[in-house]
Amino acid sequence: MKNPIKVSFLLTAVFLLMSCSSDDNGSTQPTINFSVIGIWDLVEVNVSSAQDIDLDGTPSSNLVEELPCISGTLLIDADFSWTFEQSDVAITGITGGLFFAQCSGTTSATGTWTANDTEVLFQGSSQLESLRISGETLVNNIDEDLPGIGSFVYARRQ
């Protein structure tokens, strides 16, 4: 009778020791990518086919090169807040894959952010939800059909 009691006691002790691990702190914290902190400027507003909206004889698929009124700034701050202001672009189809584009006001938003190795996630506004980290740029793929925006690209201000 003594052996089953000893075995039972020993199994209980082993089970308790294994279930209380030293690396179990009760919660797991996600890793935050702090390399996204800074001021980011809008450098590209891409469309699917090159256009010559400014009629300078050089078509471009980047509307920033065609419309000088386009601008945008994104501040990602170390206190996990962000602010955003960007030109709105209105695009109207003409014919044969051509379109007319013009600036039509600005959009601004604020909120909180988090980031991992591949994307920055924004909370607080539907104007900006996530940006993919692509080397030294942040990219918002919209992929609208023509006439529409394909992507917005932001580069860190130097």
Secondary structure as the mmCIF struct_conf table of DSSP 4:
data_model
#
loop_
_struct_conf.conf_type_id
_struct_conf.id
_struct_conf.beg_label_comp_id
_struct_conf.beg_label_asym_id
_struct_conf.beg_label_seq_id
_struct_conf.end_label_comp_id
_struct_conf.end_label_asym_id
_struct_conf.end_label_seq_id
HELX_RH_AL_P HELX_RH_AL_P1 LYS A 2 SER A 19
BEND BEND1 CYS A 20 CYS A 20
TURN_TY1_P TURN_TY1_P1 SER A 22 ASP A 23
BEND BEND2 GLY A 26 GLY A 26
HELX_LH_PP_P HELX_LH_PP_P1 GLN A 29 ILE A 32
HELX_RH_3T_P HELX_RH_3T_P1 PHE A 34 VAL A 36
STRN STRN1 GLY A 38 GLN A 51
TURN_TY1_P TURN_TY1_P2 ILE A 53 ASP A 54
BEND BEND3 ASP A 56 GLY A 57
STRN STRN2 SER A 60 ASN A 62
HELX_RH_AL_P HELX_RH_AL_P2 LEU A 63 GLU A 66
TURN_TY1_P TURN_TY1_P3 PRO A 68 CYS A 69
STRN STRN3 GLY A 72 ILE A 76
TURN_TY1_P TURN_TY1_P4 ALA A 78 ASP A 79
BEND BEND4 PHE A 80 PHE A 80
STRN STRN4 SER A 81 GLY A 93
BEND BEND5 THR A 95 THR A 95
TURN_TY1_P TURN_TY1_P5 GLY A 96 GLY A 97
STRN STRN5 PHE A 99 ALA A 115
BEND BEND6 ASP A 117 THR A 118
STRN STRN6 GLU A 119 GLN A 123
BEND BEND7 GLY A 124 GLY A 124
TURN_TY1_P TURN_TY1_P6 SER A 126 GLN A 127
STRN STRN7 SER A 130 SER A 134
TURN_TY1_P TURN_TY1_P7 GLY A 135 GLU A 136
STRN STRN8 THR A 137 ASN A 141
HELX_LH_PP_P HELX_LH_PP_P2 GLU A 144 ASP A 145
BEND BEND8 LEU A 146 GLY A 148
STRN STRN9 SER A 151 ARG A 156
#
